[in-house]
Amino acid sequence: MNDNISYQEIDSTYLERIKEIYQSEGWCAYLNDDEKLKRAFDNSLYVLGVFDDEKLIGLVRCVGDGEHVVLIQDLIIDAPYQRKGIGTELMNRIFEKYKDVRFIQVNTDLEDVRDNAFYKAIGMHTLENAHMISYCR
């Protein structure tokens, strides 16, 4: 692992690199409207980027009020850096930052075996196991 890995808060000024990471991971829903994506980042509660030297290689983006609820909207790591503990480190930093928040949630695809195993491995539970249900439209 490169010793030059660092973490810092970021914003929409990194939009072009963020889009490259989304594209490489197939997250195409974010790529249709640059202005909308810029507003999404500008209106986020907190965005923590991870860098290899000066290159943005991943991020975690949170929305919510930061008091009662935080939704981890995005957790994405550039493919060459996956499975090196970076996602776990990002999540641990979020858990520490929001340790007094009552409800931290992340959504992922039901069939995504890798993501579901990751979230369970870091101590997260399904809503069902927390005796809760979620609705969407």
Buried (B, 14 or more C-beta within 10 A) or exposed (E): EEEEBEBEEBEBEBBEBBBEBBEEBEBEEBEEEEEEBBEBBEEBBBBBBBBBEEEBBBBBBBBBEBEEBBBBBBBBBBEEBBEBEBBEBBBEBBBEBBEEBEEBBBEBEEEEEEBBEBBEEEEBEEEEEEEEEEEEE
